[in-house]
Amino acid sequence: MRKIEPTYLGDGVYATEDDRGIVLTTGTHVIAEADNVVVLEPKVWAALKKWATPQPEWCENCVFARHVHYEQDGKLIAPGCSGYAPKVGA
């Protein structure tokens, strides 16, 4: 197996890989010293990628866009949305 150097992802989360799959740790990249350790086995990683794949109806204005807009006063909006999406066909 190739050696993957730990990568800092942000918000105290590190990623690396071992023979079990992708390993996420918090607080430190050292697994034995980490606050939390999550191992994403290949089937879990595949499910996460599928879950995170954008769909055409999702908001394009938000950083994490797993919501659908609805129309109010001629504009498509969504609760908690950071912006407005252009009206389809406008």
C-alpha positions, 0 to 999 in steps of 0.5 A, a space after each residue: 500500500 502506498 504511504 499517504 501523508 496526513 492532510 489537514 482538511 480544516 476545522 481540526 480534521 485530518 485525513 489519511 489512508 490505511 489498510 481499512 480505508 480513509 481515516 479522518 481524525 480530529 485534533 491531531 493527525 496521530 491516530 493514537 492521540 486523536 480526539 476522534 477517529 472515523 474510518 471510511 471503508 470503501 463502500 461508505 466512501 462511495 455512499 458519501 461521494 454519492 450523497 455529496 454529488 450536486 443535483 441540478 435542482 440544488 442551490 448554486 449560491 450556497 457553500 453546501 447546497 443540499 436544499 431545493 428552492 421554492 418560489 416566494 414573491 417571484 424569486 426562488 429561495 430556500 430557508 437559510 440560503 445565503 443568496 437567491 438563485 436565478 429563476 429557472 428560464 428567466 
